[in-house]
Amino acid sequence: MEKRGGRRVQAFNINDVVRIKIPDVDRGQLGRKFLPCRVLEVVGENQYRLGCAMGILDVCYQAADLEIVVADFPELEDIPRTTVSLTKP
């Protein structure tokens, strides 16, 4: 963990399983609040390319947006090479 602007930001490694919050507007009433993802690439400083069960997310996320997950997600073993968006168009 490193300290930035008075708060600690965790660094992640390739293949770490993390979760990102799904914005309220982009999930249905019964939709899940978080999306499990695997870190596919470290892009620059403090930016991560993520993959989920549906494909590779179209934007990179900062460490502050991610939370480590200690669980097994078999659907993250073989991530499709298609690009997907977390948000609705």
N, C-alpha and C positions, 0 to 999 in steps of 0.2 A: 504494500500500500504506500502511496506517496501522498504528500500533503499539497493541496492546491487551494489558494484563496481561503485559508483558514479551515478547510475541511479535508478529510481523507478520501482519496479516490483510489479504488482498487484497480490494479492492473490485471489483465486477463491474458491467457495464452491460447494458442491455436488448439482446438478440440475441447476447450472448456465448454460446459453446458451452462447457459445463462438464461435469464428470462427478461423480457421487456414488457412494459406496460402497454396495453392496447388502448388507445384513446377512446373515451366514452362514445364519441360520435361514430366510431368505426366498429363498434360491436353491438350486436343486437341485445335485446332485453335479457336474454338468457345466455349471451355469449361470455366466453371466458375473459377475465381481466388481464391475464398475462399470456404471452406466447413463449414456449420453450424454444430455444435456438442453440446452435453450436457455433462457436467462433471459428470462422474459416480463414481469416486473414487479419493481421494487424496492419492497419493503414495509417502511416504517419504516426504522429504522437497522440495517443489517447483516442484513437478512432479504430473501430472494429467492423469488419464485414461479417455478417451473420447469415446462417442458413437455417431454414425451418423445414418442416415436413413437406411443405408445398414448393420449396425452391429457395433461391438466394434472394435476400431482401435487397431492394433497389437503392437503398441509402445506407450509409455507414452510421454507426451509433457511437456516442461517447461513453466512456466508462461509467460516468455518473448516471447514465440511462439504464445501466445493466445491473443485474443482481445474480450472483453465482447460485447455481442450483445443485444440490447434492441428491440426485435421483437418476434413475435409468430411464431413458427415452429411446426405445428401439427404433422409433420412426426417424430419429436423427442420425442413424448409422449410414444411410445412403440418401443423401440430399439430392433431389433433382437439380440439374444444371439450368433450370429456367429461372428467369427473373420475376419476382413477385413484389407486390406493394403491401405494406401493412395498413395503409389508409385507403379509404374509398376515393375514387376519382371525383 
